[in-house]
Amino acid sequence: MRRPGLDGSCWPGPVTEEVLRAALLPPDEARAAWTRVRGDIDLRDDAMADRSRLLPLVLHTIGAEAAGDDAPTMKRLHREAFRDNTLHLHHAPSWLDPLQQGRVAVMLLKGLPLALHAYPDLGRRPMSDVDVLVPSPDIARAVDLLVRDGWVCGEANPLPRSWRARHSVPLVHPEGGHIDLHHVPGVPFMGRTEGRASVPEIWAGQRPSELVGRAIALPAPEDLLLNVIVHGVTSIPGWSSRWVADAVVLLRTQSVDWDRLVEHARRHRVVLPVRSALRYLVDEFDAPVPADALWALWAAVASAGDRRRFDLLTGPADDGPMGIGAIRRARWVRLRTAVGPGRAVLATPRFTADLLRVDRTRHVPAAVVRRGRRWAGSRLTPSRTSP
């Protein structure tokens, strides 16, 4: 939904916002927010899927007594998240060892660095996979190393043959493990390269760390914050309320280089989502963002094209002919914005092949014909109604 004074239409609705308040405000205010919202939600409803990921943090904030009859459910969700995240750590050597043995640099993104170093404990930040970043020149070799070690593509699409139109690929292992392997943090960051290395600033600012006894890199707090905001606000097929919790928890626990964040937001043309997101976090959750940083972001010039693209990315996901609706158009807009019109034209065949889920670009015409026939048939076939 839209909010006065903020760009885009990706902001949490009233019910989700109350759940976020219950997770992020001081305990007394959080308990009051939970009391207000509890009558409006059903913890068993499928519509709670996104909000339910916040419930382990809600329990930590308001306490079991205030949770009342919901405490057992919240504790179960906390235990399940702790179990799943522990399994992510258990499976980490199966992807980390092949990459390190192949001399591929590895950095963690998004959820796992936050769960390990920002949240109160490993179970307060549920994760479905582990986001892993490798340098752009090494992405094809990294995929090959993992495939040879038993990893397979985790989606219906074939493994990419070109990375012009892809920023990541999901991989799963038959014996357990699920990662999203990136060569850039997200599509908006694809276009900036130096010597073939995309987003060199994130590698330049890396922080050394350790994962299951192995050396690994973490992004600097400002790079992690930028990634959390941009991914959360502009992700496809829509936004997730979890980015709000991630950003607030990170801001409260990590020291951010604000000049560097502002510089990177300008460089990657993501000023609109970043400044609106930070303004929202300050207004609603009293996030510790310095006024100078907000002023610098709101003083930055955003072109009319940037505004149109941001509105499209955060707008409703309607569908169009042959299934090429707003979600697919948004993918194209993000790619074109990131790599520029010329490189986007070169990437069109691979982009279309990925969109239509075919292995080779020469299969695109036949796939278009099949998709067109199915779409036309669905429009011509009269719908059946129950007597």
Secondary structure as the mmCIF struct_conf table of DSSP 4:
data_model
#
loop_
_struct_conf.conf_type_id
_struct_conf.id
_struct_conf.beg_label_comp_id
_struct_conf.beg_label_asym_id
_struct_conf.beg_label_seq_id
_struct_conf.end_label_comp_id
_struct_conf.end_label_asym_id
_struct_conf.end_label_seq_id
TURN_TY1_P TURN_TY1_P1 PRO A 4 GLY A 5
BEND BEND1 LEU A 6 SER A 9
HELX_RH_AL_P HELX_RH_AL_P1 PRO A 14 LEU A 24
BEND BEND2 LEU A 25 LEU A 25
HELX_RH_AL_P HELX_RH_AL_P2 PRO A 27 ARG A 38
TURN_TY1_P TURN_TY1_P2 GLY A 39 ASP A 40
TURN_TY1_P TURN_TY1_P3 LEU A 43 ARG A 44
BEND BEND3 ASP A 45 ASP A 45
HELX_RH_3T_P HELX_RH_3T_P1 ASP A 46 MET A 48
HELX_RH_AL_P HELX_RH_AL_P3 ALA A 49 SER A 52
TURN_TY1_P TURN_TY1_P4 ARG A 53 LEU A 54
HELX_RH_AL_P HELX_RH_AL_P4 LEU A 55 ALA A 67
HELX_RH_3T_P HELX_RH_3T_P2 GLY A 68 ASP A 70
HELX_RH_AL_P HELX_RH_AL_P5 ALA A 71 GLN A 101
TURN_TY1_P TURN_TY1_P5 GLY A 102 ARG A 103
STRN STRN1 MET A 107 LEU A 109
TURN_TY1_P TURN_TY1_P6 LYS A 110 LYS A 110
HELX_RH_AL_P HELX_RH_AL_P6 GLY A 111 HIS A 117
TURN_TY1_P TURN_TY1_P7 ALA A 118 ALA A 118
BEND BEND4 TYR A 119 ASP A 121
HELX_RH_3T_P HELX_RH_3T_P3 LEU A 122 ARG A 124
BEND BEND5 ARG A 125 ARG A 125
BEND BEND6 SER A 128 ASP A 129
STRN STRN2 VAL A 130 LEU A 133
HELX_RH_3T_P HELX_RH_3T_P4 SER A 136 ASP A 138
HELX_RH_AL_P HELX_RH_AL_P7 ILE A 139 ARG A 148
TURN_TY1_P TURN_TY1_P8 ASP A 149 GLY A 150
STRN STRN3 VAL A 152 CYS A 153
BEND BEND7 GLY A 154 ASN A 157
HELX_LH_PP_P HELX_LH_PP_P1 PRO A 158 PRO A 160
BEND BEND8 ARG A 161 ARG A 161
BEND BEND9 TRP A 163 ALA A 165
BEND BEND10 HIS A 167 HIS A 167
STRN STRN4 SER A 168 VAL A 172
TURN_TY1_P TURN_TY1_P9 PRO A 174 GLU A 175
BEND BEND11 GLY A 176 GLY A 176
STRN STRN5 HIS A 178 HIS A 182
BEND BEND12 HIS A 183 GLY A 186
HELX_RH_3T_P HELX_RH_3T_P5 VAL A 187 PHE A 189
TURN_TY1_P TURN_TY1_P10 MET A 190 GLY A 191
STRN STRN6 THR A 193 GLU A 194
TURN_TY1_P TURN_TY1_P11 GLY A 195 ARG A 196
STRN STRN7 ALA A 197 SER A 198
BEND BEND13 VAL A 199 VAL A 199
HELX_RH_AL_P HELX_RH_AL_P8 PRO A 200 ALA A 204
TURN_TY1_P TURN_TY1_P12 GLY A 205 GLY A 205
STRN STRN8 ARG A 207 LEU A 211
TURN_TY1_P TURN_TY1_P13 VAL A 212 GLY A 213
STRN STRN9 ARG A 214 LEU A 218
HELX_RH_AL_P HELX_RH_AL_P9 PRO A 221 THR A 234
BEND BEND14 ILE A 236 PRO A 237
TURN_TY1_P TURN_TY1_P14 SER A 241 SER A 241
HELX_RH_AL_P HELX_RH_AL_P10 ARG A 242 THR A 253
BEND BEND15 GLN A 254 GLN A 254
HELX_RH_AL_P HELX_RH_AL_P11 TRP A 258 ARG A 267
TURN_TY1_P TURN_TY1_P15 HIS A 268 ARG A 269
HELX_RH_AL_P HELX_RH_AL_P12 VAL A 271 PHE A 285
HELX_RH_AL_P HELX_RH_AL_P13 ALA A 291 ALA A 299
BEND BEND16 ALA A 300 ALA A 300
HELX_RH_AL_P HELX_RH_AL_P14 ALA A 304 LEU A 313
TURN_TY1_P TURN_TY1_P16 THR A 314 THR A 314
BEND BEND17 GLY A 315 GLY A 315
HELX_RH_3T_P HELX_RH_3T_P6 PRO A 321 GLY A 323
HELX_RH_AL_P HELX_RH_AL_P15 ALA A 326 LEU A 356
TURN_TY1_P TURN_TY1_P17 ARG A 357 ARG A 357
BEND BEND18 ASP A 359 ARG A 360
HELX_RH_3T_P HELX_RH_3T_P7 THR A 361 HIS A 363
HELX_RH_AL_P HELX_RH_AL_P16 VAL A 364 LEU A 380
BEND BEND19 THR A 381 THR A 381
HELX_LH_PP_P HELX_LH_PP_P2 PRO A 382 ARG A 384
#
